[in-house]
Amino acid sequence: MKRLCEIFKSTRKEEMYLYVDKAKGLEDVPEVLLKQFGEPQSVMTIILTPERKLARVDVAEVLEKIDSDGFFLQMPPTPEQLLQRDRASD
């Protein structure tokens, strides 16, 4: 499965991103989520395939959520994830 996705960053929450099918845009994202997300800012358009690696999320999960819900919401890292990231960069 291959999908052209657009990724938006949140203007309200650091490191929160929405992945959507480029052709459909934000039409399947619930209004309540968009209100909490803030003004979506497009940061990237990419082709997602099962073989592609993403930095913080599993591409299979992203593709599955876009298929079932019309979007995938990537939440900011937890404090534990931030600690692990900092340790890995040392």
ABEGO torsion letter per residue (X at the ends): XBBBBBBBBBAABBGBBBBBBAAAEAAABBAAAAAAAEBBBBABBBBBBAABBBAABBAAAAAAAAAAAGBBBBBBBBAAAAAAAAAAAX
